[in-house]
Amino acid sequence: MAVKIRGLDKAIEKLEKVGGRGALKRPMMKAVAHLHDKIAKYPPATAANSPGNGYSWYERGFGTRSRTGMAWPTSETLGRRWSHEVDGDGRRGVVGNNASYGPYVQSAEKQAAFHARDGWLTDEQVVEKEQRKVVGFFDDEVRDLTQ
């Protein structure tokens, strides 16, 4: 899913005027690294992550375990599967995740209701919450280049 940061068009236009296309690279790297850090954070564990939950529970970093000793190692370590990259000219930055179940945990379009209830932020929520900070990286670069 693609999520666009509102307010970035003006900052990009200014940056290209004062520093050329290459001027976008540094603030875009900061932006994607920041968003990566924010979305990769797990919410606090819930009862679903502990043996007191009943017959089975989901152990982060492993998968499902049961009181009978049965275990299903299904974890793809969602938090460590986040990555980011920036195009050569800095005009496009991508933060993504290749865990097969990632969209059902953190995509605004596909998130399961119980993940929302348990505090997992979606891609859109992270972008909305961090939008001002991200635009600030570009505004700071404009300021640095014009001083």
C-alpha positions in Angstrom: 0.0 0.0 0.0 1.2 3.5 -0.8 0.9 6.2 1.8 1.7 9.8 0.8 2.8 12.5 3.2 0.7 15.6 2.9 2.6 18.9 2.8 5.8 17.5 1.2 5.2 18.8 -2.3 6.1 22.4 -1.4 9.2 21.4 0.5 10.4 19.2 -2.4 9.8 22.1 -4.8 11.8 24.4 -2.7 14.6 21.9 -2.3 14.9 21.3 -6.0 15.1 25.0 -6.6 17.9 25.7 -4.1 19.8 22.4 -4.2 18.8 20.4 -7.2 17.4 16.9 -7.2 20.2 15.5 -5.1 19.1 17.7 -2.2 16.2 15.4 -1.6 18.3 12.4 -0.7 19.4 13.3 2.8 15.9 14.4 4.2 14.3 11.4 2.5 16.8 9.0 4.2 15.9 10.6 7.5 12.2 10.4 6.8 12.1 6.7 5.9 14.5 5.7 8.8 12.2 7.6 11.2 9.0 6.0 9.8 10.7 2.6 9.9 11.7 3.0 13.5 8.1 4.0 14.5 6.2 1.3 12.7 8.6 -1.5 13.7 7.8 -1.0 17.4 5.6 -3.6 19.0 2.8 -2.6 21.3 2.9 -4.0 24.8 2.2 -7.8 25.1 -1.3 -8.8 26.0 -2.8 -11.9 27.6 -2.7 -13.5 24.2 1.1 -13.6 24.5 1.2 -15.4 27.8 0.5 -19.0 29.0 -2.2 -17.8 31.3 -4.4 -17.3 28.3 -5.8 -20.8 28.3 -4.9 -23.7 26.1 -2.5 -21.9 23.7 -0.8 -18.6 23.3 1.3 -16.7 20.8 4.9 -16.2 21.8 6.5 -13.3 20.0 9.5 -14.3 18.0 8.5 -18.0 18.0 4.8 -18.7 17.3 2.0 -20.7 18.9 2.7 -22.8 22.0 0.2 -25.0 23.9 -0.1 -26.3 27.5 0.4 -29.8 26.1 3.9 -28.9 24.9 2.8 -28.7 21.2 4.5 -25.8 19.4 4.1 -24.3 15.9 7.1 -22.0 15.1 5.2 -19.6 12.8 6.7 -16.3 13.7 8.4 -14.4 10.9 9.6 -11.7 13.4 7.5 -8.9 12.0 9.4 -6.1 13.7 12.7 -7.2 12.2 11.2 -7.6 8.7 10.7 -3.9 8.2 13.1 -2.3 5.8 13.5 1.0 4.0 15.1 2.3 0.8 15.4 5.6 -1.1 15.7 6.0 -4.8 19.0 7.4 -6.1 17.7 11.0 -6.5 15.8 10.9 -3.2 12.4 11.6 -4.8 10.9 8.3 -3.5 11.3 6.6 -0.2 9.8 3.2 0.7 9.2 1.5 4.0 8.0 -2.0 3.7 7.7 -5.4 5.3 7.8 -8.9 3.8 6.3 -11.0 6.6 3.5 -12.9 5.0 1.0 -11.8 7.8 2.3 -8.2 8.0 -0.7 -6.7 6.2 -3.1 -8.4 8.7 -1.2 -6.8 11.5 -0.2 -3.3 10.3 -1.9 -2.4 7.0 -4.8 0.0 7.3 -6.6 -1.8 4.5 -6.3 -5.3 5.9 -5.6 -5.1 9.7 -7.5 -7.7 11.7 -9.8 -6.1 14.4 -8.0 -7.9 17.2 -4.7 -6.4 16.2 -6.2 -2.9 16.2 -7.7 -3.6 19.6 -4.3 -4.8 20.9 -2.6 -1.6 19.9 -0.8 -2.4 16.6 -0.4 0.8 14.6 -1.2 0.7 10.9 0.9 2.2 8.2 -1.6 5.1 7.8 -1.7 5.8 11.5 2.1 6.0 11.7 2.3 8.3 8.7 -0.5 10.5 10.1 1.1 10.7 13.5 4.6 11.4 12.2 3.7 13.6 9.2 4.8 16.9 10.8 8.1 15.4 11.8 8.8 14.0 8.3 7.9 17.3 6.6 10.3 19.0 9.1 13.2 17.0 7.7 12.6 18.5 4.3 12.0 22.0 5.7 15.2 21.8 7.7 17.1 20.9 4.5 15.7 23.9 2.7 16.7 26.1 5.7 20.2 24.6 5.7 20.7 25.2 2.0 19.4 28.7 2.0 21.5 30.0 4.9 
